């Protein structure tokens, strides 16, 4: 089964799968993307706090458990 064979379903705010895609949605490839990952305690949250203080607009992805459910 491919994403195109599914009805468009929003999994979490800003994350969806399926088709047809509403005109208000943009493809992931149309956005600059930076994903920060790492082990516990390496500074991910601290980095995000610093980025927020610069005024950078970003969105956190939902917890992986939300997506797999």
Secondary structure, DSSP 4 states (H G I P E B T S, - for coil): --GGGSBPEEEETTEEESBSPPTT---GGGS--------TTSSHHHHHHHHHHTT----PPPPHHHHH-
